[in-house]
Amino acid sequence: MHHKGKGARYTRMKAPVTLVYYEELEDRRAAMKREIQIKNMSHDRKRSLAEGFSQDVV
């Protein structure tokens, strides 16, 4: 969406970007909660998650 010019202005200005990880959750509330969890992870933990080595159960 951001590459098409339909995303947030900040992200549109930071192109190009590559999607390395995503999750599908049941609703916006669950997505926001998960985003906070991920933002609080260490850099190494986030890298592991993106590389598919995560042991988390969502």
C-alpha positions as CSV (number, residue, x, y, z in Angstrom):
1,M,0.0,0.0,0.0
2,H,2.8,2.4,0.9
3,H,4.5,1.9,-2.5
4,K,1.2,2.8,-4.2
5,G,1.1,6.1,-2.3
6,K,-1.8,5.0,-0.1
7,G,0.1,4.5,3.2
8,A,1.1,6.8,5.9
9,R,3.1,9.9,4.8
10,Y,6.2,8.9,6.9
11,T,6.4,5.5,5.4
12,R,5.8,6.7,1.9
13,M,8.9,8.9,2.3
14,K,11.0,6.0,3.5
15,A,10.7,3.9,0.4
16,P,11.9,1.4,-0.8
17,V,10.9,-1.0,2.0
18,T,10.9,-4.8,2.1
19,L,8.3,-6.7,4.0
20,V,10.1,-9.4,6.1
21,Y,7.4,-10.4,8.5
22,Y,3.7,-10.2,9.1
23,E,1.0,-11.8,11.1
24,E,-2.8,-12.0,10.5
25,L,-4.8,-11.5,13.6
26,E,-8.5,-11.6,14.3
27,D,-9.0,-7.8,14.8
28,R,-7.4,-4.4,15.1
29,R,-7.2,-4.6,18.9
30,A,-5.2,-7.9,18.8
31,A,-3.0,-6.4,16.1
32,M,-2.2,-3.3,18.2
33,K,-1.5,-5.5,21.2
34,R,0.9,-7.7,19.2
35,E,2.6,-4.7,17.7
36,I,3.4,-3.4,21.2
37,Q,4.8,-6.8,22.1
38,I,7.1,-6.8,19.0
39,K,8.2,-3.2,19.6
40,N,9.3,-4.2,23.1
41,M,11.5,-7.1,21.8
42,S,15.2,-6.9,21.5
43,H,16.8,-6.4,18.1
44,D,18.0,-10.0,18.1
45,R,14.6,-11.3,19.0
46,K,13.0,-9.3,16.2
47,R,15.5,-10.6,13.7
48,S,14.9,-14.2,14.9
49,L,11.1,-13.6,14.5
50,A,11.6,-12.2,11.0
51,E,13.9,-15.1,9.9
52,G,11.3,-17.7,11.0
53,F,13.1,-19.1,14.0
54,S,10.5,-17.8,16.5
55,Q,9.1,-20.2,19.0
56,D,6.2,-17.9,19.9
57,V,2.6,-19.1,19.7
58,V,0.3,-16.2,18.8
